[in-house]
């Protein structure tokens, strides 16, 4: 086998190991979870936003997610004082919980 061919095969093998390692890390939760979040859209966005804001009585919607690990919908609201609260909603847009974010580990 020619040296050029061996180098090319070695390069492909290294790339395959790197891709495989990244896939394993992602599967084990070591990847940035925000990249896979699916935002709420359309009429559901309007209804979820309205429900979350009515529940809290103030603020603005800054992020949303369908299929959150805690509920069917999650609506992140930034309150007037700058703090953030995640409001959890079920499929019928009923509030099933809310939690204030306290630091960077809450993402």
N, C-alpha and C positions, 0 to 999 in steps of 0.2 A: 504494500500500500504506500502511496506517495506521501511525503511529509505534509503537503498542503491538504490532502484529504483527511489525514489524521488530526490535524489542527482544526479543521472545520467540524469534524465529528465531535471532538472534545468541546468546542465552543457550543455546539447544539446541546450536548449533555449538560454543560454548566447552566445554560439557559433553562433547560427543562427542570433541573433541580431547584433553581431560583423560583420559577413559577410554581412548582409544587409546594415549596416551603411557604410562599405567600398564600396559597390556597388553604393550606393547613392552618396557618395563623388566623386567617379570616374565619374559617370554620370553628375555631376555638374561641372566637370573640376578641382576638387581638387587633382586629382591623377597626377603622373609624366607622362606628355604627351609623353616624349621620349620613354617610354616603348612600345608604340603602333605604333611608326613610322615604316613605311615599306621602306627599302632602295631600290634604283633603282638597277636593276641587268642586266646582259647580255649585248646585243648590245645597249639597251637603256642607260645603265650606261656610256658606252664609248661615245655615241653620246651626251648625256647631259653634260658630263664632258668636252668634246671638245668644245661644244658651250659656256659653262660658262667661260672657260679659254680664249677662243678667245674674248669673250665680254669684259673681264677685262684686258686682255693683260699680266697677270702675275699670280703667285700663284700656289697653289696645292689644289685639291679637298680633303676636310676633312670629309664631311658628305653629304648624299643624302637622299631624301625622295620622294616617290610617293604619290600623293593624299594630298599634303600639303593644309592647309586651304587657302592659297593665290593663288595657281596655281596647275597645274597638276604635275609638277616636281619642286623640289627645290634642288639646288646644293649649298652647303656651301663651300666657297673657302677661304683659309687662304692666305692672301697676303704676299709678301716678307717682309713687315715690321711687320708682326704678327697680323695685324688686320684681321677681318673676314667680308665677304660680302655674303649675301644670294642672289643667282640669281634665279629668278622665270622664268620657261619655260612653254609654253603651250604644248598640246599633239603632235604638230608638231615640237617641239624642238626650237621654236622661243622664244627669250627673251621677256618677258612681263613686267619685272621689276627687280630691284635689290635694296638692302638696306644694308647699313653697320650696323653691330652689334655694339652697343655702351656699352652694359653692360649685367649683368646676367639676367635682365628681358626680354631680346630679345629672349630667348629660345623658 
